[in-house]
Amino acid sequence: MGDVRVPGDKSISHRAVMLGAIAEGVTRVDGFLQAQDALATLKAFRSMGVKIENTKGGQIIVHGVGLHGLSAPNQPLDFGNSGTAMRLMAGLLSGQSFDSLLIGDRSLSKRPMLRITDPLKRMGAAIDTEPSGTAPISIRGNSHLSAIEYTMPVASAQIKSCLLLAAMYAKGSTCIIEPAPSRDHTERMLNGMAYPVRVEGNQISTSNGGKLIATNIDIPADISSAAFFIVGASISEGSDIILRHVGINPTRAGLIDILRMMGASIEMFDRCDVGGEPVADIRVKSAKLRGVRIPEYLVPSAIDEFPVLFVAAACADGETLLTGASELRVKESDRIDVMAKGLQRLGVDACSLDDGIRIRGGSISGGCIDSHGDHRIAMSFATAALVATDAVEIIDCNNVDTSFPDFIGMAQNLGLKIESLKVSER
């Protein structure tokens, strides 16, 4: 039986640094994700005058400067591949007294940013993108922000969190209305640091005038990283693994619900709450999966896990149908198109739809896959290689380290035979 704890949750790691940096006092963070995306956020705050210690034991110590204590950076803030960091920081920086420029890599520079800049402009932010609505994002300081009521066009934790961070600097009470529940790590952490956030049904609101009080944060293992091993164990005959201390926040647990609908053998035990976040150990055994129609209400809570869920669907008996997931087309890659074409190259009957995908399960053959620089695509096809009848080669997969350093090594430690995978670059 394999037994492992995957790296810390990326979403919570970003937020721990951001909120710790503008809190009063010292925040100690255990389980911080030591990967490129989260480290880019850490680097950005260091460049704005925040002292952050990254200890040999993996703990980071953030010496908060308060809501108005950040200093002007002397260079653009580079968030690499991280859409979460760029979008959340746009909200936080809109309330500062200094100018800032937010940049990213080639992939991030193609992702839509008007979804955050439009509501921020309604709040009074002086913020601009490229004419295409993409990064770089330029923000001029000394804006006088005002509260708004905003109905989000899509369920997005990044939009919601961006506006919540801006709301701390906006006069009045800001109310955000969600079309469906999205991950709520920001609301939980704000409340945990004594900054009041009110949640009433699909309405989330907060006001200016409060302050964040530093605290200790224990970041659970990332369910999005655990997803590859949960699916890998489910589709690999004879597998039996335990994943420790995994975050099972209900706004993130759609993966578990969908796999159980498909017949997966998934058991959760030793449940507890850590800093307001529910966690559990998860045991997964191999199982015979069946195709399902995925309910649209589960889409927001599984949005990052769909690439590897498509691999599960390719191994299931019958047809799996996903609709209502057009958001997948504007991630690090067009994940609907890239996954459909990749599965087709491996002999799977997969058809992309405008807002989803149809997959008829069967066997997976070998082939060469282009991951288009998308870390979740690369790791999903590495998972598919576990049951492929021939070698799978993946190109353009440097970005795996943005979220999951040593993915291959940890898979091997769990007894999942990904060592047969040949990973190469363009």
Order of alpha helices (4+ residues) and beta strands (2+ residues): beta-alpha-beta-alpha-beta-beta-beta-alpha-beta-alpha-beta-beta-beta-alpha-beta-alpha-beta-beta-beta-alpha-beta-alpha-beta-beta-alpha-beta-alpha-beta-beta-beta-alpha-beta-alpha-beta
